[in-house]
């Protein structure tokens, strides 16, 4: 079986592919546009109707994304999730997914939020170590996060 073809992170001219899409210099199937965001149908969807919400401004990761922009990113995704539920596409639920960094699965270094319609039997699973943690471990993790705030 052939290797999975990934979307290139840049255009032939070296421009960020999502920046090119946001300015319509690269093709996409748009479902939303405003001054600050675009939303497109994902080229490699998890399920039919899988959308991506992109800030028009380039932000490689969450650390460079202003908090206000991040909040508005989720507001656009919320509106699109409701719209997906009103379509005739299979949509019994929605996952919102944002990968921040290569280790998290981010392939294109431009912040983007996935809006994934879900339905029974769609085959999408997240496999992890879901074991219940001890109270001590949870308290230790909480202390580390609080100290970093």
Protein Blocks (a to p, Z undefined) as FASTA:
>chain_A
ZZdddddfbdfkopafklmmmnopagcddfbdcfkbccdddfbdfbghiacdddfbacfb
fklpcfklmmmmmmmmmmmmmmmmmmmbdcfbdcddddedjknopabdcdcdddddddeh
klpacdddfbccdfklmmmmmmmmmmmZZ
